[in-house]
Amino acid sequence: MRTLVAIPVYNESTYVERVLERVRPFAPRVLVVDDGSTDDTPLRALKFDVDLVRHARNRGYGRSLRDAFRWAIVEKYDWLITMDCDEQHEPAAIPSFIEAADADTHDIISGSRYLAPAEGDDNPPPERRSINAQITKEINCRLSSVLGVSLTDAFCGFKAYRVASLRKLRPTVRGYAFPMQFWVQAAAAGLRVRELPVRLIYNDLSRTFGGRLDDAQVRLRHYRDVLHRELLRRADQLPPDAIKGLPGCDTNPGCCAP
């Protein structure tokens, strides 16, 4: 089973060398997708035996994941594992994802920081946990019957993807709302999903999303807008309950939104 580990980075000079040092023992093939860093992140990454894709300017987290998907497809990998570069995903968990993928029973192995809380887990900023819970609840209400699982963490970027299944997806979202489109497309494509518990780690509470998305309510509305637009776009591939109350889900009776 050929497995690629892909790590999106943006101005991660503080972490990138430490992360790659810990990733390499578990992953012989690593792709770093640099999203237009203005520091020396790419140079630090190239100290290691990794492939590097660079964006000339910052294009967004979703765009970095899309590039990782394309690379894995073109290079004919069997599985792709994605993880972040801020030391909030433990490289030591990579073998657990590989073991789950090797069972050959699912298409998406999605990390969850809330599936099995462990002693020593950190506490996320309250507004981030609240938004995650609200969006996860709505995704479950609309899509759990299709996905075959009730998600506990819709936003975790630590995932393993069967590369053949990625050919069925057509993601277009460039930014942090990428998971909203991803879950809808995964459901529409009939992908089999399971969650895998991972540690809840928050090392840097000062990290921001940038621009208007630093406002929690703006961010929540943006996530819902992307989710609802993709649900409507895929309506012919989803059961009626998936689009119940749309458009204007927040106000229409019978809506799945909390």
N, C-alpha and C positions, 0 to 999 in steps of 0.2 A: 504494500500500500504506500504510494508516494504521497507524502504530506508536506505542504508548504505552510510555514508560519509567516503571516504578514502583519507588520506593525506600522500603522499610520503615525507620523510624527509631525509636529510643528513647534519649532523653538524648544526642543527638549534637550538642550546641551547639558542640563543638570543631571538628567536621568539616563540618556541613551546608552552610554557606555556600560553603566551598571546593569541595565536591563539586558543588553545584548550578551554580556558576560554570563548572565544567569540563564538566558534562553538557549544559547548555543549547545550546551550539553544535552538538551532535550530535542533539539531541532537541527538537523544537518542542513536543511534548506530554509533560508530566511529571506524575506523580501521586506525592505524598508521603503515606505511610500512617504516621501518628504513633501509636505504641502506648502512649499514656498517659504521655508524657514529663512529668517533674516539673521540668525546666529550661525554658529559653526556646527550645528547638528549633523548635516550631511558629511562633513569631514570626519567627525567623530565616529559616525556609523561605518564609514569606509575603512576604519582600522580593523574591522572584522570581515570575515569571509561571507558577505551578504550581497544580494542584488539590491540595487537602489534605483527607484524611480523618483524623479524630481519634477515638481510643478514650478513653472517660472514665477508664479504668484500664488497667493493663498486662494484655493478654490473650494475648500470646505471638506469637512470630515466625510460626508457621504461620497464626494467625488473620490477621495482616497480609497474608500472601500470598493467603489466601482472599479477603480484601477486594479486593485488586488484581485477582484473577481475575474477581470479580463486576463490578467497575467496567469492566474491559476488555470483558466480554460485553455489559453493558447499553449501553455507549457505542459498541458496534459497531466496535471496532478489529479490524484484521486480525491484528496481531501484538502481543504483550506482551513487553517485556524487563524483567527484574527484576535489580536489583543492590543491593549493600549500601552503607551510608553511612559506612564507617569508613576510606575511602581504600585498601581492600584490593582493590577492583575499579577498573580504569582506565577512565574514561569514553571515552578514545581508542579503546577496543576496540568501542564501540557500532557503528560502521560495519561491522565484521567480522561482527557478529551480523545486521545488516540485510542485508548481502550474502548471507550463508548462508540467511537466511529467504527472500530474493527468488528464490533458486534453485528454491524450491517443491518440494523433494524430501523434506523431513522435517517432522515436527510439533513436535519439541522439539530445540532447539540448546542443548546443555548445556556450559557452560564447564568446562574441566578445567585444574587447576593442575599436573597431573602427566603430561599427554599428551605435551608437548614441553618439558621443562625448559630454561630459558634461563639464560645467564650473568647473574648479578646477582640471581637469584631468592633470596628469603629462605628460611630454614629454619623450618618450623612447630614448635611445641612437640611433643616426641616422642610424648607420649601422644595428642595429637590426630591426628597422622599415623598412629599405630598403629591407633586406632579407625576412622579413615577407611578404612585398608587392609583391616581385618578385615571391616567391613560391606560395602565394595565387593566384596570377594572372594565373600562369601555371596550378594549380589544377583546377581553374574555367574553363579555356580553355578546359581542357581535360575531366573534370568530372561533371561540373555543370548540364549538361543535364540529367545525371544519378542520381546525388544526389538530384536534384530538388531544389537547392538553389545556389545562387552565394555567396560564402563565402567572408567575409570581414576580417577574422582573422583565419588563418589556424593553429596557434600555441597555442592558449589559452588553458591552462590546466584545466580551470574551466568548467566542463561538467557534464551533467547527461546522463546516458546510461540505456536504457531498458535492464535488465540483460538477458532476453531471447534472445535478439539480439546479445549479446556478444558470445553466443555459435556458431554463424556463422563465427566468426573471428578466424584467426590463426596467431596472431602477433608473430614475432620472434626478432624484433629490440630491442636492449637492451638500447640504448642511447637516445640522444636528437632528433634523426631523427625519433623517433617513430611516430609522427603525419603523416609523409609522407606515411608510410606503412598503417597507420590506415585509412586515407581517401580513399586510393585505395581499401582496403578491404571492407570498408563500402559501397562504390559504387558498387563493384562487388557483394556484398550480398544484394543489393537493399534496404539498410536501409534508412528510411525517416529522413531527417535532417532539423533542423531549428536553427537559431542563436538567442541568447538572449543578450541584451546589458549589459555589466558589466563595472565597473569603470576601467580606465587606471591608475594604480598606480605603480610607480617605487621608492621604498624607498632606494635602495642600488645600485647606478650606478657602484660600484666597483665589483659587482659579475661577475664571469667569468664562462666559460664553461669548462675550463681545457684543457691542452695540446694543440694539433694542432688546435682544434676547436676555440681557441681564435682568430685565424686569420679569419677574416670575409670571405675572398674569399675561403679559405679551407672549412669553414663551409657551404657556399653556394654550393660548388661543391659536398660536402658530402650529403647534403639534396637532391640535384637533382639526384645524383647517386642512393640513396635509393628509391626515387620516381620513377625513370625510370625503375629500376630493378623490382619493384613491379608491375608496369604497364605491363611490358612484361610478368611477371609471371602470371598475371591475364588476359591476352589478350583475351582468349576465353570467358571471362565473361563480356567483355566491348565492347562498340561500336568502330568501326575503328578509329574515331577521337581521341579516348583516347590514342592511341599509334602512332599517326601521327608523322613522323619524327624520330622515335626511331629505333635503337640506334644512338648515336651521335647527340642528339637533338640540341645542341647549334649551330651546323654548318649546319645541313641539311635544305634545302629550305622547307618552309611550316610548320616549327616547331611552336609549341605553346609557346615556351619559349620567354620571353621578350628580 
